[in-house]
Amino acid sequence: MSKKVNDSTPFKTSCGGQALMEGIMMRGPERQAVVVRKPDGDLDIDITPVPQRKGPAKWPFIRGVFIFAGSMVNGVKALMRSAEISGEGLEEDGQAEDALDRWIESHFSSEQASAIIITLAAVLGVAFSIGLFILLPTAITGLVGYVWKTMPLWFRSVLEGIIKVAIFMSYLFLVSKMPEIHRVFQYHGAEHKSIYCYEKGLELTVENVRPQPCHHPRCGTSFLFVVIAVSIFLSIVIFTPLHIENTLLRMALHLLLLPIIVGVTYEFNRFVGAHDGAVCRVLRAPGMWMQNFTTFEPDDSMIEVGIEALKRVIPEEAGKDAW
């Protein structure tokens, strides 16, 4: 586990990213950079403009839904690209395609096929997360309620919350033990360290980045943890007073509440990530602790990737990326 560090910085940047297979995607207010270490050691760099949000996509408590959806699609696209560039996605015969991929590519143009595959992967990823972390705990508590007929409704909500946290923590622990995922989480640490170095106003060099903390208050791990925490809170304050016991109805309501949960969570993380007061440090402490499972110390070659990715998205106008 990581030692306690001071995560306060004089500047908070909106630049952030995602760890990939042998690389990092970094996104700023104007550009997105995907930097991947190729098998020969060179860096593959792909720069794309970031479309500006308009209308409801900029409104508080609504923008979080748009940002989350966009992050899922961009993340899957960058992950697929990194697997192709790094060679991590290739099988022994040199093919990474399955039957569905081949069918899609045979019936659509290359651009259409790519868009369809990325969309399917994003949808399946969201469906898997919803099923594992939200619907499965509800189903388990429904089975417990079927056996324990007199179980208080408030306790059912609490038990459902405990099961959600247990599944989430178990999932993170298990995937972090996979060698390939462990390397991805090392790149996650390189991403955080690079951002810390930039926020502290230091020159982006390996020597300056290396001693920075691995955990960051605006990390996606913290976001997912708060999503679960908010869903637990809403289950207690909504389902209990309304005496909602039917398992299928509870599942349906969880799905209907999901956009609200995502919107509230985004604003919560945005607030506590922008302030260094004692209250905010306490509020973000659980999410910071969860990063013990999703961020690990990177080597210098990984730090180089993080630095390169961040440099490519820092806006020319100073302060334009302020959080």
FENBELSUL-V90162 format. One record per residue. N is the residue number from 0. SS is DSSP state (a for helix, b for strand, c for the rest). Layout:
BEGIN
N_SS / N_SS
END
This chain:
BEGIN
0_c / 1_c / 2_c / 3_c / 4_c / 5_c / 6_c / 7_c / 8_c / 9_c / 10_c / 11_c / 12_b / 13_c / 14_c / 15_b / 16_b / 17_b / 18_b / 19_b / 20_c / 21_c / 22_b / 23_b / 24_b / 25_b / 26_b / 27_c / 28_c / 29_c / 30_b / 31_b / 32_b / 33_b / 34_b / 35_b / 36_b / 37_c / 38_c / 39_c / 40_c / 41_c / 42_b / 43_b / 44_b / 45_b / 46_b / 47_b / 48_b / 49_c / 50_c / 51_c / 52_c / 53_c / 54_a / 55_a / 56_a / 57_a / 58_c / 59_c / 60_c / 61_c / 62_a / 63_a / 64_a / 65_a / 66_a / 67_a / 68_a / 69_a / 70_a / 71_a / 72_a / 73_a / 74_a / 75_a / 76_a / 77_a / 78_a / 79_a / 80_a / 81_a / 82_a / 83_a / 84_a / 85_a / 86_c / 87_c / 88_c / 89_c / 90_c / 91_c / 92_c / 93_c / 94_c / 95_c / 96_c / 97_c / 98_a / 99_a / 100_a / 101_a / 102_a / 103_a / 104_a / 105_a / 106_a / 107_c / 108_c / 109_a / 110_a / 111_a / 112_a / 113_a / 114_a / 115_a / 116_a / 117_a / 118_a / 119_a / 120_a / 121_a / 122_a / 123_a / 124_a / 125_a / 126_a / 127_a / 128_a / 129_a / 130_a / 131_a / 132_a / 133_a / 134_a / 135_a / 136_a / 137_a / 138_a / 139_a / 140_a / 141_a / 142_a / 143_a / 144_a / 145_a / 146_a / 147_c / 148_c / 149_c / 150_c / 151_c / 152_a / 153_a / 154_a / 155_a / 156_a / 157_a / 158_a / 159_a / 160_a / 161_a / 162_a / 163_a / 164_a / 165_a / 166_a / 167_a / 168_a / 169_a / 170_a / 171_a / 172_a / 173_a / 174_a / 175_a / 176_c / 177_c / 178_a / 179_a / 180_a / 181_a / 182_a / 183_a / 184_a / 185_a / 186_a / 187_a / 188_a / 189_a / 190_a / 191_a / 192_a / 193_a / 194_a / 195_a / 196_a / 197_a / 198_a / 199_c / 200_c / 201_c / 202_c / 203_c / 204_c / 205_a / 206_a / 207_a / 208_a / 209_a / 210_c / 211_c / 212_c / 213_c / 214_c / 215_c / 216_c / 217_c / 218_c / 219_a / 220_a / 221_a / 222_a / 223_a / 224_a / 225_a / 226_a / 227_a / 228_a / 229_a / 230_a / 231_a / 232_a / 233_a / 234_a / 235_a / 236_a / 237_a / 238_a / 239_c / 240_c / 241_c / 242_c / 243_c / 244_c / 245_c / 246_a / 247_a / 248_a / 249_a / 250_a / 251_a / 252_a / 253_a / 254_a / 255_a / 256_a / 257_a / 258_a / 259_a / 260_a / 261_a / 262_a / 263_a / 264_a / 265_a / 266_a / 267_a / 268_a / 269_a / 270_a / 271_a / 272_a / 273_a / 274_c / 275_c / 276_c / 277_a / 278_a / 279_a / 280_a / 281_a / 282_a / 283_a / 284_a / 285_a / 286_a / 287_a / 288_a / 289_a / 290_c / 291_c / 292_c / 293_c / 294_c / 295_c / 296_c / 297_c / 298_c / 299_a / 300_a / 301_a / 302_a / 303_a / 304_a / 305_a / 306_a / 307_a / 308_a / 309_a / 310_a / 311_c / 312_c / 313_c / 314_c / 315_c / 316_c / 317_c / 318_c / 319_c / 320_c / 321_b / 322_c
END
